[in-house]
Amino acid sequence: MHAENRLPPARARLLLSGTALALALALGHAPAVAQPRELPDFSELVERVGPAVVNIRTAEKVKAPEGQAEMNEQMQEFFRRFGIPVPNQRRGAPRGGTPDDDGPTRRGVGSGFILSADGYVLTNAHVVQGADEVIVTLTDKRELKAKIIGADQRSDVAVVKVEATGLPVVKVGDSNKAKVGEWVMAIGSPFGLENTVTAGIISAKQRDTGDLLPLIQTDVAINPGNSGGPLVNMRGEVIGINSQIYSQNGGYMGISFAIPIADAIRVSDELRAGGRVVRGYLGVLPDDITKEIAEAIGLGKPQGAVIRQVVAGSPAEKAGVEGGDVVTKVDGKTVDKAADLRRLVAAVKPGSKTTLTVFRRGATKDIVVTIGEDERSKKPGSDSDEDKGPAPAVTPSAALGLKVSELTEAQRKELKLKSGVKVDSATGAAAKAGLREGDLILSIDNVEVSSVKVFQAQIAKADKAKPMNLVVRREDVTSFVLLKPAAKP
């Protein structure tokens, strides 16, 4: 038999491909070639959004200390008598100054954008803070005096109003739909240079650099004077207010932050309605929970906000929230970290009932709290004290080094405690763990310590291979302390 004359399959496919290419070229059809994606052109966006972006100038009179005004007048007379130019003297101003010239003036510059055709302008609170005069300059060079409708320092959002009609306005987008990596543009007045455009991408979202709002991080060049200007997406929608930069020298270093427009609009609506923002108040000092603490107390993953302090007389105390509780949800919304608890509570209308889901001594329970109104005078203690968080686990030593005593009924009543024992001395492993005389141990391994007997029993049955978790109160601050029982040598 004669062997069949066949091409190898791979060679046959190559031949067919070449034939198909030749046929396509003969018929005038060029094969599709992937074209490289071009960089975006922002010119159309600038034309669309630019007219609604404004420059904001402020002036604040700085009052001289008592007695200094007379001294300044004498110094000016000295300079004039000897023919020396008078410092800070305005050109063309009369020698004696102007009738309303009662001290030096501090001036500032920032940006903003027009929300409504009748003159409401959104900007940063720090742009207009303390200003005695606010001047808004439009792109058509009109200069209009503005009135500060309201400024909220915690969100760094402010609304000012100019008397005008038919003004160009921005289109507000949805900052929640913004994606990391998408192109964005900023328009503002860096260093007073009006109508300056810079561009970049969104670098990250949900950055906890603000007091209450998670910010949008970008690599758009932002400098002093850009504050209050819009961050714009490729659809020409404002998705943020440029607010902060990370800098070691005062200039741009590649990282900038913007307030999400969804939060800014919510704040601006309240400012326009009542001149201030009303927030909910719980009355606790929360902290993030570490992986080690979460595992030690049986929580599992490090999720939630541990309560370090409960303010006396606060809604939290009245509802039964305790130091050492870990809040995992607010009205069913997950709390991943302390900042989430602050934001979720702040968003609750004062007087409303809110359900906190807390993890306490190995079990989860719901606590209903009537939220109060947040007033800065009622804020809980500062984080500046020496207790910065849970004490670290320590290396085992020969003994725990703990001596404790019972709390009297009077002490428990005064301290508003149902249980606990007092640390009389702490040495060795206990001292290294951070315990000290006067501390109150409230629970061990999620078991409430009602007496010294219970305390000793818990120590005795502790797993020598695992750290014990102690809920410890020091003055008004409650923390977790991890203490590993010493193994026998």
C-alpha positions in Angstrom: 0.0 0.0 0.0 1.1 3.5 -0.7 1.4 5.9 2.3 -1.0 8.8 2.1 0.7 12.1 1.4 -0.5 14.3 4.3 0.8 17.4 6.0 1.4 17.5 9.7 -1.6 19.1 11.4 0.4 22.1 12.7 1.8 22.8 9.3 -1.7 22.4 7.7 -3.1 25.0 10.1 -0.3 27.4 9.3 -0.8 27.0 5.6 -4.6 27.6 5.9 -3.9 30.8 8.0 -1.5 32.1 5.4 -4.1 31.4 2.7 -6.8 33.2 4.7 -4.5 36.2 5.2 -3.7 36.4 1.5 -7.4 36.2 0.6 -8.3 38.9 3.1 -5.6 41.2 1.7 -6.8 40.5 -1.9 -10.3 41.5 -0.9 -9.1 44.7 0.7 -9.9 43.7 4.3 -7.0 44.4 6.6 -6.9 42.3 9.8 -7.9 43.9 13.1 -4.9 45.1 15.1 -5.2 46.0 18.8 -4.7 49.7 19.1 -3.0 51.1 22.2 -5.4 53.1 24.5 -4.8 56.8 24.3 -4.4 59.0 27.4 -7.6 60.9 28.3 -8.2 64.4 27.0 -9.5 66.7 29.8 -10.1 69.8 27.6 -13.8 69.2 27.1 -14.3 68.5 30.9 -12.5 71.8 31.7 -14.8 73.7 29.4 -17.8 72.1 30.9 -16.9 72.2 34.6 -14.5 75.2 34.8 -17.1 78.0 34.7 -18.6 76.7 38.0 -15.3 76.7 39.9 -14.5 79.8 41.9 -11.6 81.4 43.7 -12.2 82.3 47.3 -10.3 85.0 49.1 -10.6 85.6 52.8 -9.5 88.3 55.2 -9.4 88.1 59.0 -8.5 91.0 61.2 -5.9 90.0 63.8 -6.5 92.1 66.9 -3.3 93.3 68.6 -2.9 92.6 72.4 -3.9 95.4 74.7 -1.3 98.1 74.8 0.4 97.0 71.6 -1.7 99.2 69.3 -0.2 102.3 71.0 3.3 100.8 70.7 2.7 100.1 67.0 1.7 103.7 66.5 4.8 105.0 68.2 7.0 102.6 66.1 5.3 103.8 62.9 6.0 107.4 63.9 9.6 106.5 64.6 10.0 105.0 61.1 8.4 107.9 59.5 10.5 110.5 61.4 13.7 108.9 60.2 12.6 108.3 56.7 12.3 104.5 57.0 9.5 102.8 55.1 6.7 101.8 57.4 6.3 98.0 57.5 2.9 96.7 56.1 1.9 100.2 55.2 -0.6 100.1 52.3 0.4 102.1 49.3 -1.7 105.2 49.0 -3.0 104.9 52.6 -2.9 108.1 54.7 -0.2 108.4 57.3 -2.5 107.9 60.2 -4.1 104.8 58.7 -7.7 104.3 57.9 -10.6 104.6 60.4 -11.3 100.9 60.3 -7.6 99.9 60.3 -7.6 98.4 63.9 -4.8 95.9 63.4 -3.0 93.6 60.9 -5.1 91.4 58.5 -4.5 87.7 57.9 -5.4 86.8 54.3 -6.1 83.4 52.8 -7.0 81.9 49.4 -8.9 78.8 48.5 -11.3 77.3 46.0 -14.9 76.3 45.7 -17.6 75.3 43.3 -21.2 76.5 42.7 -24.0 74.2 43.7 -27.0 76.3 42.7 -27.7 79.0 40.2 -28.8 81.3 42.9 -25.3 81.4 44.5 -24.7 78.6 47.0 -21.0 77.6 46.9 -19.4 74.6 48.5 -15.9 74.7 49.9 -13.8 73.6 52.9 -14.5 74.8 56.4 -10.8 75.5 56.9 -10.8 77.9 53.9 -13.3 80.2 55.5 -12.7 79.5 59.2 -12.5 82.7 61.2 -12.9 84.9 58.2 -14.3 88.4 58.6 -14.6 88.9 54.9 -15.1 86.3 52.0 -14.7 87.3 48.4 -15.7 84.9 45.6 -14.2 85.5 42.2 -16.0 83.9 39.2 -14.3 82.8 36.0 -15.8 85.9 34.3 -13.7 88.0 36.8 -16.7 89.2 38.8 -15.9 89.6 42.5 -18.8 89.0 44.9 -18.9 89.3 48.6 -20.1 86.1 50.2 -21.9 85.2 53.4 -20.9 82.1 55.4 -24.0 80.0 55.7 -22.4 77.4 57.8 -19.1 75.6 58.4 -18.6 72.1 60.0 -15.1 71.6 61.2 -15.5 67.8 61.8 -16.2 67.1 58.2 -14.3 70.2 56.9 -17.3 71.2 54.8 -18.6 74.8 54.5 -21.3 76.6 52.4 -21.1 80.2 51.4 -23.7 82.3 49.5 -23.2 85.1 47.0 -26.1 87.3 45.8 -26.4 86.4 42.1 -28.6 84.5 39.7 -28.2 82.4 36.6 -24.8 81.2 37.7 -23.2 78.1 36.1 -23.4 75.0 38.3 -21.5 71.7 38.6 -23.1 68.3 38.1 -22.9 66.2 41.3 -21.9 62.6 40.8 -22.0 59.4 43.0 -18.7 59.1 44.9 -19.8 55.6 46.1 -19.4 54.4 42.5 -15.9 55.8 42.1 -13.3 53.1 41.4 -9.6 52.9 42.3 -7.6 53.5 39.2 -10.0 55.7 37.3 -8.9 59.1 36.0 -10.0 62.2 37.8 -9.3 65.9 37.5 -9.0 68.8 39.9 -9.6 72.5 39.3 -8.6 75.2 41.8 -6.4 78.1 42.7 -3.1 76.7 44.0 -0.9 79.5 45.4 -3.6 81.9 44.2 -3.3 80.8 40.5 -6.9 80.7 39.4 -8.4 78.1 37.0 -5.5 75.7 37.4 -6.2 72.1 36.2 -4.4 69.0 37.4 -5.2 65.3 36.8 -4.4 61.9 38.0 -6.1 58.7 39.2 -7.9 57.5 42.3 -5.2 55.8 44.4 -7.5 54.4 47.2 -10.8 54.8 48.9 -12.0 54.8 52.5 -8.9 56.4 53.9 -9.3 57.2 57.6 -7.5 60.5 57.6 -10.5 62.6 58.6 -12.4 62.9 61.9 -15.6 61.3 60.6 -15.4 60.9 56.8 -13.4 58.2 55.0 -11.6 60.1 52.3 -10.7 59.5 48.6 -7.0 59.3 48.0 -5.6 60.4 44.6 -2.3 61.3 43.0 -3.7 64.5 41.6 -1.4 67.5 42.3 -3.0 69.5 45.1 -1.3 72.5 46.7 -2.3 75.3 49.1 -5.2 77.2 47.4 -6.7 74.0 45.9 -8.6 73.4 49.1 -12.3 73.4 48.5 -12.1 72.8 44.8 -13.8 70.0 43.0 -12.5 66.5 42.1 -14.1 65.6 38.8 -14.5 62.2 37.1 -14.4 61.6 33.3 -18.1 62.1 33.0 -17.8 65.7 34.2 -19.3 64.9 37.6 -18.0 66.2 40.9 -17.2 63.2 43.2 -15.2 65.0 45.9 -13.9 68.2 47.5 -10.1 68.4 47.5 -9.2 68.9 51.2 -5.9 67.5 52.4 -2.4 66.5 51.2 0.2 64.3 52.7 3.4 66.4 52.9 6.6 66.6 54.9 7.6 70.1 53.5 4.2 71.8 52.9 4.1 71.0 49.2 2.6 68.3 47.1 4.3 64.9 47.4 2.1 62.7 45.3 -0.7 61.9 47.9 -3.8 64.0 48.2 -7.3 63.5 49.7 -10.8 64.5 48.8 -14.0 64.5 50.8 -16.6 62.2 49.1 -19.3 64.3 47.6 -22.1 62.1 48.9 -21.0 63.0 52.5 -20.3 66.6 51.6 -23.8 67.1 50.1 -25.4 65.6 53.1 -23.5 68.0 55.4 -24.2 71.0 53.1 -27.9 70.3 53.2 -27.9 70.5 57.0 -25.8 73.6 56.9 -28.2 75.3 54.5 -31.2 74.2 56.5 -30.0 75.1 60.0 -26.5 76.5 59.9 -25.1 73.5 61.7 -24.8 69.7 61.6 -26.7 67.6 64.2 -25.0 64.3 65.0 -25.7 61.4 67.3 -23.8 60.9 70.6 -23.2 57.6 72.3 -20.6 58.6 75.0 -17.8 56.0 74.6 -14.1 56.0 73.7 -13.7 53.2 71.2 -10.5 51.6 69.9 -9.6 49.1 67.2 -9.2 45.5 68.2 -6.1 43.5 67.3 -5.9 40.0 65.9 -4.3 38.7 69.1 -7.0 40.2 71.4 -9.8 38.9 69.1 -8.4 35.4 69.2 -7.8 35.5 72.9 -11.4 36.5 73.8 -13.0 34.1 71.4 -14.2 36.8 68.9 -12.4 35.1 66.0 -11.5 37.7 63.4 -10.4 41.2 64.5 -13.7 43.0 63.8 -15.4 45.5 65.9 -14.7 48.5 68.2 -13.6 47.7 71.8 -15.0 50.2 74.3 -12.1 51.6 76.4 -14.2 54.2 78.3 -17.9 54.9 79.0 -18.7 58.5 79.8 -20.6 59.0 83.1 -24.2 59.9 82.5 -24.0 59.2 78.7 -26.5 57.3 76.6 -24.1 54.4 76.6 -23.9 54.2 80.4 -27.7 54.5 80.8 -28.2 51.6 78.3 -25.7 49.3 80.1 -22.7 49.5 77.8 -19.6 48.4 79.7 -15.9 49.0 79.3 -14.4 46.0 77.5 -17.5 45.4 75.3 -16.8 44.9 71.6 -19.4 46.6 69.4 -19.7 44.6 66.2 -22.9 46.1 64.7 -25.0 49.3 64.9 -28.6 48.6 63.7 -27.3 45.6 61.8 -24.6 47.5 60.0 -21.1 45.9 60.5 -18.5 47.7 62.6 -15.1 46.7 61.3 -13.1 49.3 63.3 -13.5 52.2 65.8 -13.9 54.8 63.0 -17.0 52.9 61.8 -18.7 53.1 65.2 -18.1 56.8 65.3 -19.5 57.4 61.8 -22.5 55.1 62.3 -23.5 56.7 65.6 -22.9 60.2 64.3 -25.4 59.5 61.4 -28.2 58.6 63.9 -30.8 61.2 64.6 -30.6 62.3 68.3 -33.5 60.8 70.3 -33.7 57.7 68.1 -33.4 54.2 69.5 -30.4 52.3 68.2 -29.5 48.6 68.6 -25.8 47.9 69.4 -24.7 44.3 68.9 -21.9 43.7 71.4 -19.5 40.8 72.3 -19.2 40.5 76.0 -17.4 37.7 77.9 -17.7 35.2 75.1 -21.3 35.9 74.1 -23.1 38.3 71.8 -26.0 40.4 73.0 -28.1 43.3 71.7 -28.3 46.6 73.7 -30.9 49.2 72.8 -29.6 52.8 73.3 -31.4 56.1 73.0 -28.8 58.2 71.1 -28.1 61.7 72.4 -27.0 64.8 70.6 -23.3 65.3 70.0 -21.9 68.4 71.6 -18.2 69.0 71.6 -18.3 69.9 75.3 -19.5 66.4 76.0 -16.8 64.5 74.1 -15.1 61.7 75.9 -11.5 61.9 77.1 -8.6 62.4 74.7 -6.4 59.7 73.3 -3.4 61.6 74.7 -3.2 59.7 78.0 -0.6 57.0 78.6 -3.0 54.1 77.9 -2.8 53.9 74.1 -4.6 50.6 73.8 -4.5 46.9 74.9 -1.3 45.9 76.6 0.8 43.3 74.8 1.2 39.7 75.7 4.3 39.0 77.7 6.9 36.2 78.0 6.1 33.7 80.8 8.0 34.2 84.0 8.2 32.3 87.3 5.0 33.7 88.7 2.1 35.9 87.7 3.1 38.4 90.4 -0.4 39.4 91.2 -2.0 40.2 94.6 -5.6 41.2 94.6 -8.3 42.1 97.2 -12.0 42.4 97.3 -13.9 45.5 96.5 -16.2 46.7 99.3 -19.9 47.3 98.6 -19.2 51.0 99.0 -16.4 51.0 96.5 -18.4 49.1 93.9 -21.3 51.6 94.3 -18.9 54.5 93.9 -17.2 53.0 90.9 -20.6 51.8 89.5 -19.3 48.2 89.1 -21.2 45.0 89.6 -18.0 43.0 90.1 -14.2 43.1 90.1 -11.1 42.8 92.2 -8.5 45.3 93.0 -4.8 44.8 92.2 -2.8 45.5 95.4 0.6 44.8 93.7 1.9 43.6 90.3 5.3 42.2 89.7 6.9 39.8 87.3 4.7 38.7 84.4 1.8 40.8 85.6 3.9 44.0 85.8 5.4 43.3 82.3 1.9 42.9 81.0 1.1 46.4 82.1 -0.8 45.7 85.3 -0.2 47.9 88.3 -1.4 48.7 91.7 -4.9 50.2 91.8 -6.1 48.4 88.6 -9.4 46.7 88.7 -9.7 43.3 87.1 -13.3 42.8 85.8 -13.1 39.5 84.0 -10.8 36.7 83.1 -11.3 34.7 79.9 -14.8 36.1 79.5 -15.8 35.1 83.0 -17.0 37.9 85.3 -14.8 38.2 88.4 -17.2 38.6 91.3 -14.8 37.8 94.1 -11.2 37.0 94.9 -12.3 33.3 95.1 -13.6 33.4 91.5 -10.4 35.2 90.4 -8.2 32.5 92.0 -10.3 29.7 90.5 -10.0 31.2 87.0 -6.2 31.5 87.3 -5.9 27.9 88.5 -7.8 26.4 85.6 -6.3 28.6 82.9 -4.8 26.8 79.9 -1.0 27.1 80.5 -0.4 27.1 76.7 -2.7 30.1 76.0 -2.7 33.7 77.2 -5.5 34.7 79.5 -7.5 37.8 78.5 -8.2 40.2 81.4 -10.6 43.1 81.2 -8.9 45.7 83.3 -10.2 49.1 84.3 -7.7 51.9 85.2 -9.5 55.1 86.4 -12.1 55.6 83.7 -10.4 53.7 80.9 -11.1 50.0 80.3 -8.7 47.8 78.3 -7.8 44.2 77.5 -4.6 42.8 78.9 -3.2 39.5 77.7 -1.4 37.5 80.4 0.2 34.1 79.8 0.5 31.9 82.9 4.0 30.8 83.6 4.8 27.2 82.7 6.6 25.1 85.4 10.4 24.9 84.6 
